[in-house]
Amino acid sequence: MKTILTAVLLTASVAGMAVAQSTPKGAATPASTATSIVGTWYGFVGWGCDGPPVQDSLTTWTFNSDGTWTYQAGGGYWIQVEGLVAWNFNGVPGLIYSANVTRNALNGLMGYPAAAGTTPGTGCFYAVRGAGQPTPPPAPNGQNIVIGPPTN
């Protein structure tokens, strides 16, 4: 999953540079082609970005046009600017997801931001727009996709 995230971020960076370099000084910038996050998405989540991602009822997210979102265990609030979206969890303080949005896919990272000197839990995810429930891959043992990797 790290390779996929790296490739997508590199592609987005190169595309952004090409647009910036091809726009003459003083000219209008290209119009936004960002896709709205509103709708149902099936997420594939991997804490630590290693191993197979988890996809189940807890990773099925519905984003509403009023800035709220829901999933089986709760929900929260989301914001979107152009092709970048971020959301929080009402019942899980400090957990934040952020992704690049394309027409039918999200590619992002999640975690618990922390003060210097602490080690927050982090991970990677991708999601596809809902058109019917995808077949989930097998879940790794011992992971809870809501609160992060198991603690020892």
N, C-alpha and C positions, 0 to 999 in steps of 0.2 A: 504494500500500500504506500510505503514511503516513496518508491519509484514513481508511482502514478501521480502522487501529490507533487513531487519535484518536477515532473514533466509538464503538468498542467500549469504550475506557477511559472516555469521558465517560458512556456508558450505565451502565457498572458503577458509576461514582462516584455518579451520580444515584440508581440503585437502592439502593446502600448507604446514602445519606443518607435515603431514604424509609423504609427499614427502621429505621434508628436513630431517626428522628423519630416513627415510629408506635408504637414500643415504650415503654409507660409506664415511668417510673422504678421500679426494683425488680422489674419483671416479667421473666419468663424470656425470653431471646432466642430467635428462631426456630431450629428445628433445622436442621442443615446439610443442604444438598441437593447437596453437592459430588459430582462423578463421579470415579471412580478413573481414573487414567491408564493402568492396566494394559491391555496389548493392543498391536496394531500400528497405527501412524499413518503417513500419507503427508504429508510436510512440503513446503511451498512456500516457499523461502528466497530472500531478496533482500538481499545485502550493500549497505549504503548506503540501503536502502529505496527505491531508484529502479529503474525498468525492470521487465521481467517477472521473476517469481520462477522459480527453478530447482526442478524436481521430477525426481528420478531415483533410482537405487538407493541413493545416499548419503543421500538424504533420506527413506528408509523406515526408521522407528524402531520397535523392539519393546521395550516396557517390561514388565519381569517383576515379579511380586509380591514378590520378595526385595530390591527396591531397586536392582537392576541393570538396565541397558538395553543393547541391541546394535543395530548397523547394519552394513552391508557392510564398513566399514573398521575396526571396533572396537566401542567402547562406553564405558560408565562407570557412574556412580551417579546416582540421582535421588531427590528428596524432594518430598513433596506435603503441603501444609497447606490444608485446605478446597479452594477452587477455584484455588489457585496452585501451580504446579509449577516446579521448577528442576532442571537436570541439567548434568553436566560431561562432559568427554571424556578418557578415560585417555591417549590418545596425542597430545592437543593441549593442552598446559599453558595454563591461564588462560582457555580458552574456556568460556563459560557461556551456556546457553539458559534462559529463563524465560517462562512463559506462563500465561494465564488458561485454565482448563479448563471447558468446558461438556460436555454429554452426548456430542456427536460432533465437537467442534471445539476446537482450541487456537489462541490468538492471542497472539503474544509478540514478544520481542526477544532478540537475542543479541549477544555481543561479548566483548571482552577488557578487563576492568577494569584501569585503569592509574593510576599515581601522578599527582598534580597536575603539569601542565606537559607531559604527553605526550598523544598523540592515539591512542586505541585504535580498532580497527576495530569497527564496530557494524552492525547490520542488523535487519530485521523478518522475521517468518515467520508463517505460519498452517499448520495441519495438519488433516486430516480422519481420522476413525477408519477403519481398514481394513475394507473390505467387498468389496474387489476393487480392483486397481490402477487409479487414475485416469489419464486421458490427460495426459501431461506437456506443459506449455507449452514453446515453444522456449527453449533456454538462451542467455543473453547470452554473447557471446564474451569469453574471457579471465578468467572468474570460476571460482574454486575454492571450492565451498560449504563445504569443511571448514576451510580456513585463512584464508579471507577474500578481499577484493578483490586484484587483481594489484598488485604493487609496481613502481614505475618505477626 
